[in-house]
Amino acid sequence: MFTDGLTEATNEAGEEFGEERLRDLLVERRRFSAAELQECIFEHSRAFCGGEFDDDAALMVLEVE
């Protein structure tokens, strides 16, 4: 689960991080633990928007064993 601040984070060109980019990260790193995946997603989204979110950005990742 995530807030729209995560996917609507924009880079200098005004491009949004977007659900497709988020989905690609989830697929590529599907073997990560919940904690690793959460950190990875925030790392990539922060880097994408230069560390400045325009809105709140929250993310919850659950791991099922």
CHARMM-style PDB file with segment names, atoms N, HN, CA, C and O in Angstrom:
ATOM      1  N   MET     1       0.850  -1.171   0.000  1.00  0.00      PROA
ATOM      2  CA  MET     1       0.000   0.000   0.000  1.00  0.00      PROA
ATOM      3  C   MET     1       0.895   1.233   0.000  1.00  0.00      PROA
ATOM      4  O   MET     1       1.967   1.246   0.604  1.00  0.00      PROA
ATOM      5  N   PHE     2       0.427   2.265  -0.692  1.00  0.00      PROA
ATOM      6  HN  PHE     2      -0.445   2.254  -1.183  1.00  0.00      PROA
ATOM      7  CA  PHE     2       1.224   3.485  -0.770  1.00  0.00      PROA
ATOM      8  C   PHE     2       0.303   4.681  -0.968  1.00  0.00      PROA
ATOM      9  O   PHE     2      -0.829   4.546  -1.433  1.00  0.00      PROA
ATOM     10  N   THR     3       0.809   5.843  -0.609  1.00  0.00      PROA
ATOM     11  HN  THR     3       1.729   5.952  -0.231  1.00  0.00      PROA
ATOM     12  CA  THR     3       0.060   7.070  -0.859  1.00  0.00      PROA
ATOM     13  C   THR     3       0.423   7.600  -2.239  1.00  0.00      PROA
ATOM     14  O   THR     3       1.460   7.242  -2.798  1.00  0.00      PROA
ATOM     15  N   ASP     4      -0.426   8.445  -2.775  1.00  0.00      PROA
ATOM     16  HN  ASP     4      -1.268   8.736  -2.320  1.00  0.00      PROA
ATOM     17  CA  ASP     4      -0.179   8.984  -4.112  1.00  0.00      PROA
ATOM     18  C   ASP     4       1.050   9.884  -4.166  1.00  0.00      PROA
ATOM     19  O   ASP     4       1.570  10.155  -5.248  1.00  0.00      PROA
ATOM     20  N   GLY     5       1.516  10.345  -3.020  1.00  0.00      PROA
ATOM     21  HN  GLY     5       1.094  10.125  -2.140  1.00  0.00      PROA
ATOM     22  CA  GLY     5       2.731  11.164  -3.004  1.00  0.00      PROA
ATOM     23  C   GLY     5       3.940  10.409  -3.531  1.00  0.00      PROA
ATOM     24  O   GLY     5       4.870  11.016  -4.061  1.00  0.00      PROA
ATOM     25  N   LEU     6       3.932   9.109  -3.390  1.00  0.00      PROA
ATOM     26  HN  LEU     6       3.176   8.616  -2.959  1.00  0.00      PROA
ATOM     27  CA  LEU     6       5.036   8.283  -3.883  1.00  0.00      PROA
ATOM     28  C   LEU     6       5.018   8.232  -5.409  1.00  0.00      PROA
ATOM     29  O   LEU     6       6.030   8.519  -6.049  1.00  0.00      PROA
ATOM     30  N   THR     7       3.894   7.875  -5.988  1.00  0.00      PROA
ATOM     31  HN  THR     7       3.072   7.642  -5.468  1.00  0.00      PROA
ATOM     32  CA  THR     7       3.834   7.721  -7.445  1.00  0.00      PROA
ATOM     33  C   THR     7       3.726   9.061  -8.173  1.00  0.00      PROA
ATOM     34  O   THR     7       4.048   9.142  -9.359  1.00  0.00      PROA
ATOM     35  N   GLU     8       3.283  10.099  -7.491  1.00  0.00      PROA
ATOM     36  HN  GLU     8       3.022  10.033  -6.528  1.00  0.00      PROA
ATOM     37  CA  GLU     8       3.169  11.411  -8.120  1.00  0.00      PROA
ATOM     38  C   GLU     8       4.398  12.289  -7.892  1.00  0.00      PROA
ATOM     39  O   GLU     8       4.395  13.461  -8.269  1.00  0.00      PROA
ATOM     40  N   ALA     9       5.440  11.743  -7.285  1.00  0.00      PROA
ATOM     41  HN  ALA     9       5.442  10.791  -6.978  1.00  0.00      PROA
ATOM     42  CA  ALA     9       6.694  12.482  -7.118  1.00  0.00      PROA
ATOM     43  C   ALA     9       7.249  12.791  -8.503  1.00  0.00      PROA
ATOM     44  O   ALA     9       7.273  11.921  -9.373  1.00  0.00      PROA
ATOM     45  N   THR    10       7.692  14.025  -8.708  1.00  0.00      PROA
ATOM     46  HN  THR    10       7.672  14.732  -8.001  1.00  0.00      PROA
ATOM     47  CA  THR    10       8.153  14.437 -10.033  1.00  0.00      PROA
ATOM     48  C   THR    10       9.648  14.742 -10.053  1.00  0.00      PROA
ATOM     49  O   THR    10      10.230  15.169  -9.056  1.00  0.00      PROA
ATOM     50  N   ASN    11      10.249  14.512 -11.213  1.00  0.00      PROA
ATOM     51  HN  ASN    11       9.776  14.166 -12.024  1.00  0.00      PROA
ATOM     52  CA  ASN    11      11.657  14.862 -11.392  1.00  0.00      PROA
ATOM     53  C   ASN    11      11.745  16.285 -11.944  1.00  0.00      PROA
ATOM     54  O   ASN    11      10.729  16.969 -12.072  1.00  0.00      PROA
ATOM     55  N   GLU    12      12.946  16.723 -12.267  1.00  0.00      PROA
ATOM     56  HN  GLU    12      13.771  16.168 -12.163  1.00  0.00      PROA
ATOM     57  CA  GLU    12      13.143  18.100 -12.749  1.00  0.00      PROA
ATOM     58  C   GLU    12      12.392  18.377 -14.043  1.00  0.00      PROA
ATOM     59  O   GLU    12      12.024  19.520 -14.314  1.00  0.00      PROA
ATOM     60  N   ALA    13      12.164  17.346 -14.841  1.00  0.00      PROA
ATOM     61  HN  ALA    13      12.463  16.417 -14.621  1.00  0.00      PROA
ATOM     62  CA  ALA    13      11.463  17.507 -16.119  1.00  0.00      PROA
ATOM     63  C   ALA    13       9.940  17.477 -15.951  1.00  0.00      PROA
ATOM     64  O   ALA    13       9.206  17.635 -16.926  1.00  0.00      PROA
ATOM     65  N   GLY    14       9.461  17.272 -14.713  1.00  0.00      PROA
ATOM     66  HN  GLY    14      10.057  17.143 -13.920  1.00  0.00      PROA
ATOM     67  CA  GLY    14       8.034  17.226 -14.451  1.00  0.00      PROA
ATOM     68  C   GLY    14       7.417  15.853 -14.669  1.00  0.00      PROA
ATOM     69  O   GLY    14       6.197  15.704 -14.603  1.00  0.00      PROA
ATOM     70  N   GLU    15       8.249  14.851 -14.928  1.00  0.00      PROA
ATOM     71  HN  GLU    15       9.240  14.972 -14.981  1.00  0.00      PROA
ATOM     72  CA  GLU    15       7.766  13.486 -15.128  1.00  0.00      PROA
ATOM     73  C   GLU    15       7.484  12.843 -13.769  1.00  0.00      PROA
ATOM     74  O   GLU    15       8.279  12.988 -12.841  1.00  0.00      PROA
ATOM     75  N   GLU    16       6.359  12.133 -13.646  1.00  0.00      PROA
ATOM     76  HN  GLU    16       5.714  12.014 -14.401  1.00  0.00      PROA
ATOM     77  CA  GLU    16       6.010  11.462 -12.396  1.00  0.00      PROA
ATOM     78  C   GLU    16       6.750  10.131 -12.253  1.00  0.00      PROA
ATOM     79  O   GLU    16       7.054   9.459 -13.238  1.00  0.00      PROA
ATOM     80  N   PHE    17       7.029   9.771 -11.002  1.00  0.00      PROA
ATOM     81  HN  PHE    17       6.782  10.317 -10.202  1.00  0.00      PROA
ATOM     82  CA  PHE    17       7.620   8.459 -10.720  1.00  0.00      PROA
ATOM     83  C   PHE    17       6.702   7.373 -11.268  1.00  0.00      PROA
ATOM     84  O   PHE    17       7.174   6.457 -11.942  1.00  0.00      PROA
ATOM     85  N   GLY    18       5.434   7.451 -11.001  1.00  0.00      PROA
ATOM     86  HN  GLY    18       5.050   8.195 -10.453  1.00  0.00      PROA
ATOM     87  CA  GLY    18       4.416   6.631 -11.639  1.00  0.00      PROA
ATOM     88  C   GLY    18       4.281   5.205 -11.150  1.00  0.00      PROA
ATOM     89  O   GLY    18       5.200   4.630 -10.567  1.00  0.00      PROA
ATOM     90  N   GLU    19       3.115   4.657 -11.404  1.00  0.00      PROA
ATOM     91  HN  GLU    19       2.368   5.124 -11.877  1.00  0.00      PROA
ATOM     92  CA  GLU    19       2.823   3.284 -10.995  1.00  0.00      PROA
ATOM     93  C   GLU    19       3.599   2.264 -11.816  1.00  0.00      PROA
ATOM     94  O   GLU    19       3.964   1.206 -11.302  1.00  0.00      PROA
ATOM     95  N   GLU    20       3.856   2.564 -13.082  1.00  0.00      PROA
ATOM     96  HN  GLU    20       3.560   3.423 -13.500  1.00  0.00      PROA
ATOM     97  CA  GLU    20       4.615   1.629 -13.918  1.00  0.00      PROA
ATOM     98  C   GLU    20       6.046   1.466 -13.404  1.00  0.00      PROA
ATOM     99  O   GLU    20       6.563   0.350 -13.350  1.00  0.00      PROA
ATOM    100  N   ARG    21       6.681   2.566 -13.032  1.00  0.00      PROA
ATOM    101  HN  ARG    21       6.261   3.472 -13.076  1.00  0.00      PROA
ATOM    102  CA  ARG    21       8.039   2.493 -12.490  1.00  0.00      PROA
ATOM    103  C   ARG    21       8.034   1.723 -11.161  1.00  0.00      PROA
ATOM    104  O   ARG    21       8.936   0.929 -10.895  1.00  0.00      PROA
ATOM    105  N   LEU    22       7.016   1.965 -10.336  1.00  0.00      PROA
ATOM    106  HN  LEU    22       6.284   2.610 -10.552  1.00  0.00      PROA
ATOM    107  CA  LEU    22       6.884   1.249  -9.074  1.00  0.00      PROA
ATOM    108  C   LEU    22       6.680  -0.241  -9.332  1.00  0.00      PROA
ATOM    109  O   LEU    22       7.324  -1.076  -8.695  1.00  0.00      PROA
ATOM    110  N   ARG    23       5.802  -0.572 -10.248  1.00  0.00      PROA
ATOM    111  HN  ARG    23       5.280   0.106 -10.766  1.00  0.00      PROA
ATOM    112  CA  ARG    23       5.538  -1.972 -10.593  1.00  0.00      PROA
ATOM    113  C   ARG    23       6.811  -2.660 -11.101  1.00  0.00      PROA
ATOM    114  O   ARG    23       7.083  -3.804 -10.738  1.00  0.00      PROA
ATOM    115  N   ASP    24       7.581  -1.973 -11.931  1.00  0.00      PROA
ATOM    116  HN  ASP    24       7.359  -1.044 -12.226  1.00  0.00      PROA
ATOM    117  CA  ASP    24       8.830  -2.537 -12.442  1.00  0.00      PROA
ATOM    118  C   ASP    24       9.799  -2.848 -11.299  1.00  0.00      PROA
ATOM    119  O   ASP    24      10.442  -3.898 -11.298  1.00  0.00      PROA
ATOM    120  N   LEU    25       9.903  -1.942 -10.333  1.00  0.00      PROA
ATOM    121  HN  LEU    25       9.380  -1.089 -10.334  1.00  0.00      PROA
ATOM    122  CA  LEU    25      10.760  -2.189  -9.162  1.00  0.00      PROA
ATOM    123  C   LEU    25      10.287  -3.412  -8.386  1.00  0.00      PROA
ATOM    124  O   LEU    25      11.097  -4.233  -7.958  1.00  0.00      PROA
ATOM    125  N   LEU    26       8.983  -3.529  -8.208  1.00  0.00      PROA
ATOM    126  HN  LEU    26       8.325  -2.862  -8.556  1.00  0.00      PROA
ATOM    127  CA  LEU    26       8.426  -4.663  -7.471  1.00  0.00      PROA
ATOM    128  C   LEU    26       8.727  -5.983  -8.170  1.00  0.00      PROA
ATOM    129  O   LEU    26       9.064  -6.970  -7.516  1.00  0.00      PROA
ATOM    130  N   VAL    27       8.609  -6.004  -9.467  1.00  0.00      PROA
ATOM    131  HN  VAL    27       8.335  -5.202  -9.999  1.00  0.00      PROA
ATOM    132  CA  VAL    27       8.875  -7.230 -10.228  1.00  0.00      PROA
ATOM    133  C   VAL    27      10.365  -7.564 -10.191  1.00  0.00      PROA
ATOM    134  O   VAL    27      10.738  -8.708  -9.935  1.00  0.00      PROA
ATOM    135  N   GLU    28      11.212  -6.573 -10.445  1.00  0.00      PROA
ATOM    136  HN  GLU    28      10.908  -5.643 -10.653  1.00  0.00      PROA
ATOM    137  CA  GLU    28      12.656  -6.802 -10.486  1.00  0.00      PROA
ATOM    138  C   GLU    28      13.218  -7.259  -9.139  1.00  0.00      PROA
ATOM    139  O   GLU    28      14.185  -8.018  -9.092  1.00  0.00      PROA
ATOM    140  N   ARG    29      12.620  -6.803  -8.065  1.00  0.00      PROA
ATOM    141  HN  ARG    29      11.834  -6.185  -8.103  1.00  0.00      PROA
ATOM    142  CA  ARG    29      13.150  -7.094  -6.726  1.00  0.00      PROA
ATOM    143  C   ARG    29      12.184  -7.954  -5.909  1.00  0.00      PROA
ATOM    144  O   ARG    29      12.148  -7.849  -4.683  1.00  0.00      PROA
ATOM    145  N   ARG    30      11.422  -8.783  -6.563  1.00  0.00      PROA
ATOM    146  HN  ARG    30      11.451  -8.868  -7.559  1.00  0.00      PROA
ATOM    147  CA  ARG    30      10.394  -9.594  -5.899  1.00  0.00      PROA
ATOM    148  C   ARG    30      10.960 -10.558  -4.868  1.00  0.00      PROA
ATOM    149  O   ARG    30      10.208 -11.045  -4.023  1.00  0.00      PROA
ATOM    150  N   ARG    31      12.224 -10.844  -4.903  1.00  0.00      PROA
ATOM    151  HN  ARG    31      12.834 -10.448  -5.589  1.00  0.00      PROA
ATOM    152  CA  ARG    31      12.828 -11.765  -3.942  1.00  0.00      PROA
ATOM    153  C   ARG    31      13.384 -11.037  -2.699  1.00  0.00      PROA
ATOM    154  O   ARG    31      13.900 -11.677  -1.782  1.00  0.00      PROA
ATOM    155  N   PHE    32      13.275  -9.721  -2.678  1.00  0.00      PROA
ATOM    156  HN  PHE    32      12.855  -9.202  -3.423  1.00  0.00      PROA
ATOM    157  CA  PHE    32      13.721  -8.936  -1.526  1.00  0.00      PROA
ATOM    158  C   PHE    32      12.783  -9.177  -0.342  1.00  0.00      PROA
ATOM    159  O   PHE    32      11.611  -9.511  -0.519  1.00  0.00      PROA
ATOM    160  N   SER    33      13.318  -9.003   0.859  1.00  0.00      PROA
ATOM    161  HN  SER    33      14.270  -8.733   1.003  1.00  0.00      PROA
ATOM    162  CA  SER    33      12.462  -9.022   2.045  1.00  0.00      PROA
ATOM    163  C   SER    33      11.605  -7.759   2.039  1.00  0.00      PROA
ATOM    164  O   SER    33      11.872  -6.832   1.274  1.00  0.00      PROA
ATOM    165  N   ALA    34      10.591  -7.718   2.873  1.00  0.00      PROA
ATOM    166  HN  ALA    34      10.374  -8.471   3.495  1.00  0.00      PROA
ATOM    167  CA  ALA    34       9.717  -6.544   2.952  1.00  0.00      PROA
ATOM    168  C   ALA    34      10.521  -5.293   3.298  1.00  0.00      PROA
ATOM    169  O   ALA    34      10.327  -4.242   2.687  1.00  0.00      PROA
ATOM    170  N   ALA    35      11.412  -5.401   4.263  1.00  0.00      PROA
ATOM    171  HN  ALA    35      11.570  -6.255   4.759  1.00  0.00      PROA
ATOM    172  CA  ALA    35      12.221  -4.247   4.679  1.00  0.00      PROA
ATOM    173  C   ALA    35      13.147  -3.789   3.552  1.00  0.00      PROA
ATOM    174  O   ALA    35      13.292  -2.590   3.314  1.00  0.00      PROA
ATOM    175  N   GLU    36      13.764  -4.731   2.867  1.00  0.00      PROA
ATOM    176  HN  GLU    36      13.646  -5.705   3.060  1.00  0.00      PROA
ATOM    177  CA  GLU    36      14.657  -4.391   1.752  1.00  0.00      PROA
ATOM    178  C   GLU    36      13.879  -3.738   0.616  1.00  0.00      PROA
ATOM    179  O   GLU    36      14.338  -2.766   0.016  1.00  0.00      PROA
ATOM    180  N   LEU    37      12.719  -4.270   0.331  1.00  0.00      PROA
ATOM    181  HN  LEU    37      12.346  -5.060   0.818  1.00  0.00      PROA
ATOM    182  CA  LEU    37      11.894  -3.733  -0.743  1.00  0.00      PROA
ATOM    183  C   LEU    37      11.425  -2.315  -0.423  1.00  0.00      PROA
ATOM    184  O   LEU    37      11.452  -1.437  -1.285  1.00  0.00      PROA
ATOM    185  N   GLN    38      11.003  -2.099   0.800  1.00  0.00      PROA
ATOM    186  HN  GLN    38      10.981  -2.812   1.500  1.00  0.00      PROA
ATOM    187  CA  GLN    38      10.562  -0.761   1.201  1.00  0.00      PROA
ATOM    188  C   GLN    38      11.704   0.246   1.059  1.00  0.00      PROA
ATOM    189  O   GLN    38      11.506   1.334   0.519  1.00  0.00      PROA
ATOM    190  N   GLU    39      12.882  -0.106   1.535  1.00  0.00      PROA
ATOM    191  HN  GLU    39      13.043  -0.990   1.974  1.00  0.00      PROA
ATOM    192  CA  GLU    39      14.029   0.800   1.432  1.00  0.00      PROA
ATOM    193  C   GLU    39      14.397   1.049  -0.029  1.00  0.00      PROA
ATOM    194  O   GLU    39      14.704   2.180  -0.407  1.00  0.00      PROA
ATOM    195  N   CYS    40      14.369   0.013  -0.843  1.00  0.00      PROA
ATOM    196  HN  CYS    40      14.120  -0.905  -0.537  1.00  0.00      PROA
ATOM    197  CA  CYS    40      14.692   0.137  -2.258  1.00  0.00      PROA
ATOM    198  C   CYS    40      13.729   1.092  -2.968  1.00  0.00      PROA
ATOM    199  O   CYS    40      14.157   1.955  -3.734  1.00  0.00      PROA
ATOM    200  N   ILE    41      12.453   0.938  -2.715  1.00  0.00      PROA
ATOM    201  HN  ILE    41      12.105   0.237  -2.093  1.00  0.00      PROA
ATOM    202  CA  ILE    41      11.452   1.790  -3.357  1.00  0.00      PROA
ATOM    203  C   ILE    41      11.642   3.242  -2.935  1.00  0.00      PROA
ATOM    204  O   ILE    41      11.597   4.142  -3.774  1.00  0.00      PROA
ATOM    205  N   PHE    42      11.852   3.478  -1.649  1.00  0.00      PROA
ATOM    206  HN  PHE    42      11.888   2.747  -0.967  1.00  0.00      PROA
ATOM    207  CA  PHE    42      12.068   4.860  -1.195  1.00  0.00      PROA
ATOM    208  C   PHE    42      13.373   5.422  -1.741  1.00  0.00      PROA
ATOM    209  O   PHE    42      13.423   6.597  -2.106  1.00  0.00      PROA
ATOM    210  N   GLU    43      14.417   4.625  -1.805  1.00  0.00      PROA
ATOM    211  HN  GLU    43      14.376   3.671  -1.508  1.00  0.00      PROA
ATOM    212  CA  GLU    43      15.689   5.080  -2.389  1.00  0.00      PROA
ATOM    213  C   GLU    43      15.480   5.547  -3.819  1.00  0.00      PROA
ATOM    214  O   GLU    43      15.896   6.645  -4.189  1.00  0.00      PROA
ATOM    215  N   HSD    44      14.835   4.711  -4.620  1.00  0.00      PROA
ATOM    216  HN  HSD    44      14.497   3.819  -4.319  1.00  0.00      PROA
ATOM    217  CA  HSD    44      14.622   5.040  -6.033  1.00  0.00      PROA
ATOM    218  C   HSD    44      13.705   6.247  -6.206  1.00  0.00      PROA
ATOM    219  O   HSD    44      13.972   7.109  -7.045  1.00  0.00      PROA
ATOM    220  N   SER    45      12.644   6.318  -5.435  1.00  0.00      PROA
ATOM    221  HN  SER    45      12.428   5.618  -4.754  1.00  0.00      PROA
ATOM    222  CA  SER    45      11.722   7.447  -5.583  1.00  0.00      PROA
ATOM    223  C   SER    45      12.366   8.747  -5.099  1.00  0.00      PROA
ATOM    224  O   SER    45      12.157   9.796  -5.709  1.00  0.00      PROA
ATOM    225  N   ARG    46      13.144   8.698  -4.015  1.00  0.00      PROA
ATOM    226  HN  ARG    46      13.314   7.847  -3.519  1.00  0.00      PROA
ATOM    227  CA  ARG    46      13.850   9.903  -3.541  1.00  0.00      PROA
ATOM    228  C   ARG    46      14.870  10.366  -4.571  1.00  0.00      PROA
ATOM    229  O   ARG    46      14.977  11.560  -4.850  1.00  0.00      PROA
ATOM    230  N   ALA    47      15.618   9.425  -5.136  1.00  0.00      PROA
ATOM    231  HN  ALA    47      15.530   8.454  -4.909  1.00  0.00      PROA
ATOM    232  CA  ALA    47      16.605   9.771  -6.157  1.00  0.00      PROA
ATOM    233  C   ALA    47      15.908  10.372  -7.383  1.00  0.00      PROA
ATOM    234  O   ALA    47      16.398  11.337  -7.970  1.00  0.00      PROA
ATOM    235  N   PHE    48      14.781   9.806  -7.761  1.00  0.00      PROA
ATOM    236  HN  PHE    48      14.382   9.022  -7.285  1.00  0.00      PROA
ATOM    237  CA  PHE    48      14.034  10.260  -8.926  1.00  0.00      PROA
ATOM    238  C   PHE    48      13.608  11.718  -8.767  1.00  0.00      PROA
ATOM    239  O   PHE    48      13.730  12.508  -9.703  1.00  0.00      PROA
ATOM    240  N   CYS    49      13.111  12.074  -7.592  1.00  0.00      PROA
ATOM    241  HN  CYS    49      13.012  11.433  -6.831  1.00  0.00      PROA
ATOM    242  CA  CYS    49      12.596  13.430  -7.390  1.00  0.00      PROA
ATOM    243  C   CYS    49      13.610  14.360  -6.717  1.00  0.00      PROA
ATOM    244  O   CYS    49      13.247  15.440  -6.250  1.00  0.00      PROA
ATOM    245  N   GLY    50      14.847  13.953  -6.668  1.00  0.00      PROA
ATOM    246  HN  GLY    50      15.142  13.076  -7.048  1.00  0.00      PROA
ATOM    247  CA  GLY    50      15.877  14.818  -6.083  1.00  0.00      PROA
ATOM    248  C   GLY    50      15.741  14.972  -4.581  1.00  0.00      PROA
ATOM    249  O   GLY    50      16.220  15.954  -4.015  1.00  0.00      PROA
ATOM    250  N   GLY    51      15.093  14.012  -3.925  1.00  0.00      PROA
ATOM    251  HN  GLY    51      14.704  13.214  -4.386  1.00  0.00      PROA
ATOM    252  CA  GLY    51      14.953  14.033  -2.478  1.00  0.00      PROA
ATOM    253  C   GLY    51      13.833  14.902  -1.951  1.00  0.00      PROA
ATOM    254  O   GLY    51      13.646  15.010  -0.739  1.00  0.00      PROA
ATOM    255  N   GLU    52      13.086  15.524  -2.851  1.00  0.00      PROA
ATOM    256  HN  GLU    52      13.238  15.436  -3.835  1.00  0.00      PROA
ATOM    257  CA  GLU    52      12.006  16.422  -2.442  1.00  0.00      PROA
ATOM    258  C   GLU    52      10.660  15.918  -2.954  1.00  0.00      PROA
ATOM    259  O   GLU    52      10.376  15.990  -4.150  1.00  0.00      PROA
ATOM    260  N   PHE    53       9.836  15.409  -2.047  1.00  0.00      PROA
ATOM    261  HN  PHE    53      10.067  15.350  -1.076  1.00  0.00      PROA
ATOM    262  CA  PHE    53       8.485  14.990  -2.414  1.00  0.00      PROA
ATOM    263  C   PHE    53       7.568  16.203  -2.350  1.00  0.00      PROA
ATOM    264  O   PHE    53       7.680  17.023  -1.439  1.00  0.00      PROA
ATOM    265  N   ASP    54       6.662  16.317  -3.314  1.00  0.00      PROA
ATOM    266  HN  ASP    54       6.571  15.651  -4.054  1.00  0.00      PROA
ATOM    267  CA  ASP    54       5.706  17.423  -3.334  1.00  0.00      PROA
ATOM    268  C   ASP    54       4.557  17.193  -2.370  1.00  0.00      PROA
ATOM    269  O   ASP    54       3.859  18.137  -2.001  1.00  0.00      PROA
ATOM    270  N   ASP    55       4.353  15.943  -1.956  1.00  0.00      PROA
ATOM    271  HN  ASP    55       4.921  15.176  -2.256  1.00  0.00      PROA
ATOM    272  CA  ASP    55       3.234  15.542  -1.121  1.00  0.00      PROA
ATOM    273  C   ASP    55       3.760  14.491  -0.148  1.00  0.00      PROA
ATOM    274  O   ASP    55       4.910  14.064  -0.252  1.00  0.00      PROA
ATOM    275  N   ASP    56       2.919  14.075   0.795  1.00  0.00      PROA
ATOM    276  HN  ASP    56       1.985  14.421   0.880  1.00  0.00      PROA
ATOM    277  CA  ASP    56       3.339  13.012   1.694  1.00  0.00      PROA
ATOM    278  C   ASP    56       3.599  11.745   0.876  1.00  0.00      PROA
ATOM    279  O   ASP    56       2.920  11.482  -0.116  1.00  0.00      PROA
ATOM    280  N   ALA    57       4.579  10.978   1.303  1.00  0.00      PROA
ATOM    281  HN  ALA    57       5.131  11.191   2.109  1.00  0.00      PROA
ATOM    282  CA  ALA    57       4.906   9.711   0.628  1.00  0.00      PROA
ATOM    283  C   ALA    57       5.014   8.631   1.693  1.00  0.00      PROA
ATOM    284  O   ALA    57       5.946   8.621   2.497  1.00  0.00      PROA
ATOM    285  N   ALA    58       4.066   7.743   1.686  1.00  0.00      PROA
ATOM    286  HN  ALA    58       3.308   7.751   1.033  1.00  0.00      PROA
ATOM    287  CA  ALA    58       4.061   6.645   2.659  1.00  0.00      PROA
ATOM    288  C   ALA    58       3.935   5.320   1.919  1.00  0.00      PROA
ATOM    289  O   ALA    58       3.308   5.228   0.863  1.00  0.00      PROA
ATOM    290  N   LEU    59       4.548   4.304   2.505  1.00  0.00      PROA
ATOM    291  HN  LEU    59       5.057   4.379   3.363  1.00  0.00      PROA
ATOM    292  CA  LEU    59       4.571   2.994   1.871  1.00  0.00      PROA
ATOM    293  C   LEU    59       4.541   1.919   2.959  1.00  0.00      PROA
ATOM    294  O   LEU    59       5.269   2.011   3.947  1.00  0.00      PROA
ATOM    295  N   MET    60       3.711   0.917   2.776  1.00  0.00      PROA
ATOM    296  HN  MET    60       3.120   0.843   1.973  1.00  0.00      PROA
ATOM    297  CA  MET    60       3.693  -0.215   3.677  1.00  0.00      PROA
ATOM    298  C   MET    60       3.884  -1.478   2.830  1.00  0.00      PROA
ATOM    299  O   MET    60       3.154  -1.711   1.866  1.00  0.00      PROA
ATOM    300  N   VAL    61       4.870  -2.279   3.207  1.00  0.00      PROA
ATOM    301  HN  VAL    61       5.463  -2.090   3.990  1.00  0.00      PROA
ATOM    302  CA  VAL    61       5.157  -3.524   2.506  1.00  0.00      PROA
ATOM    303  C   VAL    61       4.971  -4.662   3.496  1.00  0.00      PROA
ATOM    304  O   VAL    61       5.534  -4.638   4.590  1.00  0.00      PROA
ATOM    305  N   LEU    62       4.183  -5.655   3.113  1.00  0.00      PROA
ATOM    306  HN  LEU    62       3.725  -5.674   2.224  1.00  0.00      PROA
ATOM    307  CA  LEU    62       3.938  -6.811   3.954  1.00  0.00      PROA
ATOM    308  C   LEU    62       4.625  -8.028   3.352  1.00  0.00      PROA
ATOM    309  O   LEU    62       4.660  -8.203   2.134  1.00  0.00      PROA
ATOM    310  N   GLU    63       5.165  -8.854   4.220  1.00  0.00      PROA
ATOM    311  HN  GLU    63       5.137  -8.712   5.209  1.00  0.00      PROA
ATOM    312  CA  GLU    63       5.811 -10.072   3.781  1.00  0.00      PROA
ATOM    313  C   GLU    63       4.978 -11.259   4.254  1.00  0.00      PROA
ATOM    314  O   GLU    63       4.611 -11.340   5.426  1.00  0.00      PROA
ATOM    315  N   VAL    64       4.684 -12.169   3.348  1.00  0.00      PROA
ATOM    316  HN  VAL    64       4.982 -12.104   2.396  1.00  0.00      PROA
ATOM    317  CA  VAL    64       3.903 -13.349   3.663  1.00  0.00      PROA
ATOM    318  C   VAL    64       4.815 -14.559   3.489  1.00  0.00      PROA
ATOM    319  O   VAL    64       5.451 -14.738   2.451  1.00  0.00      PROA
ATOM    320  N   GLU    65       4.860 -15.363   4.509  1.00  0.00      PROA
ATOM    321  HN  GLU    65       4.343 -15.217   5.353  1.00  0.00      PROA
ATOM    322  CA  GLU    65       5.707 -16.573   4.445  1.00  0.00      PROA
ATOM    323  C   GLU    65       4.870 -17.817   4.331  1.00  0.00      PROA
ATOM    324  OT1 GLU    65       5.410 -18.921   4.266  1.00  0.00      PROA
TER     325      GLU     65
END
